[in-house]
Amino acid sequence: MIDRYKHNLKSFIYYNKDRKKLKIYLRRLWITRINAKIRDEGNIWSSYYSLFINKLRNKNIILNRKILEQIAISNNVCFRVLYNFI
């Protein structure tokens, strides 16, 4: 009985830890893809992810990283319009 309880507790702990790691991994992946698309669109030395996000916030454009990554991958024209707007 005690072993079963310990096993369930351990599996729950690993489940939570791995779920948090997945969130971190996906966020890094989204940022990497957005940064690659930004560098494709503009000059390598003047186009960075941090500058792009800062300009979006200054223009009061509210898009999260997941949506920005999906736009960058699937809809090149929309991302180019967004990039040129800011």
Secondary structure by P-SEA (a helix, b strand, c coil): caaaaaaaaaaaaaaaaaaaaaaaaaaaaaaaaaaaaaaaacccccccaaaaaaaaaaacccccaaaaaaaacccaaaaaaaaaac
